[in-house]
Amino acid sequence: STTVTNSIAAKAALAGATFSGDISAPNIKATSEFQIFAGGTDIGAIFNSGGALTIQGTSTRDVSIGSDSNTNAIFIEGSDGNVGIGTNSPGSYFSKNLVVAADSDSTGGITIVNGAVNGNNYLAFADGTSGAAAYAGYVAYGHGSSGENLFFGAGGSTKMILDSNGNV
């Protein structure tokens, strides 16, 4: 005869599953990590790393965060760490909607889009987090009623302006 139980661990064992660590229901609480499998293949884990929610693909698996309507709102290529926003192939674009941190050879890039009619976009290079150190060097693009200008800054201030007519 079989004994029916409401224990999640007992039901999981009947289905061939195992648990490690603590788990509770109905809101599912795990005290260590959730290991995620698909068809018996380990694909990743969700866990606490120093107080930060960490989502990690196993080996070189990609990680995607999204919704039903935008499955790749944030996409991380597991093989190289490229990050795409709104794309699952960030390596296919020339800095199109791409957030990139400089890698081991100190290169990186980003495309900045400003939807405002009168506005400025900045690419800043920081030496610190406050004052002029937060924008020690920069390239800025301004567009609006005063024209379209490209600004170049160093040492925390604008050193050169290139206007839309090509004048410096």
N, C-alpha and C positions, 0 to 999 in steps of 0.2 A: 504494500500500500504506500501511497504518497501523502505526505503531510503538506497541507497548504499553509503558507506563511505570508505575512505582509512585509517581512524583512527584505530590503532591497538587496542586501548582500546575498541572502539565500536565493532570491529570484535570479540574480545575476549568475550565481553558481550553476543553477539549473540551465541557463542559457549558454554556459561555457565561458562567462566573463569572470574577471577577477578585479579586486580593488586593492589599492595600497593607500595608506594614509586614512584620513577621516572624511566621511561624506555624510550629508544629511539631506533630507527632502522636506517639503515640496519645492523650496526655492533653490535646491542644489547648492550645497556649500562644500567645498573641498579645502582642506587646510594646508595642502602642500602644492599639488599641481594637477591639472587635467592633461593627460596624455591623449592625443587624438589619433585615431586609427581609421583607415578606409579600407574595407575588405581585408583586414588583418595586417595592413601595411602601416607602419608608424609614419605619420605625416607631420607631426609637430606637437607643441605643448603650449599651454597658457599657464603662467605662474607668476609669483611675486618675486621680483628681483630688487632688493634694497628699497622696497616700498613702491616700486613702479610696476604696473601691469605689463607683463612681457608676453608677447606672442611670438613664438619662434618656430620656424619651419625646420624639419629634420634635414640634416645634411645640407644640400643646396636647393631645397624646396623654396619656391616663391611664397610670399605672404601677401594677401590681398584683404583690404578692409573696405567694405562698401555696403550697399543696400540692394533691394530688389531692382531698383531702377538704375543704379550706378554701381555695378559690382566691383569696379576698380577705382573707387574714389581715391584710395591710396594703394599703391602697388610697389612691392619691394622685390626686386629680382634676387633670388637666393644665391645665384652664382657669383654676382659681382657687387651687390648692394646698391645698384642704381635704383632711384626712387621716382616713380611716375605718379602724377596726380591726374586722374581722369584717363589714364592709358595703362595697358598691361604690357607695353613694349617701349619703355623709356629709352632704351638704347637705339631705337630707330629714328629718333628725332634730334634735331640740332637745338638742344636746350629748350624744347617746346614744352611748357608747363612742367618743368623738371626742376626739382630741388636737389642740388648736388653739393656735397661737402668736398673740399679738396682732398684728394686721395694721396697715396704714398709718393706720387711724383709731383705733388703740389699743384694740380690742375683741377679746374671745376668750371661750371657754367650755369646760367639760369636765364630764362626769358621772363620779363616783367611786363604785364599788361595793365594799362590804366584805362578804366572805362569812363573816367570823368572827362568832360569837355575841356575844362581848365584844371590842369593838375601837373604834378611832377612825379617822376619815377626815379628812384635812386638805387644804385648798386654801390654799397659802402664797404670799405675795407677798414676793419677796426683794429686798433692796438689795445683797446680796453673797453669798458662798459659805460663810462660816463664822460660827459663833456665832449670836447673835440676828439678825444681818443676813440669815441664810438663811431666816428666818421673821419678818421685820419686821412683817408684817401677816398675819392668817390668819382663816379661818373653819373651824371644826372641828365634826364631829358625832361624839358618843360615845354608844354604846349598850351596855347590859349590866346587870349586877346593881345598879349605882347609878342606873339610870334612863337616859332618853334626853335628852341635853343638846346644845344648840348653843352653841359657844364663839366669841367674837369677840375677836381679839387685835390689838393695835397696839403698836408700839415693842418687839416681842419678848416680850410677856407678855399673858395673858388680861385683858381689861378688862370683859367682860360675859359672863354665862352665862344663857341662856334654857332653862328646863327644860321637860319635856313637858307640864306643867300651865299653861304660859304665864307662869310667874313669872320675874322678872329678878333 
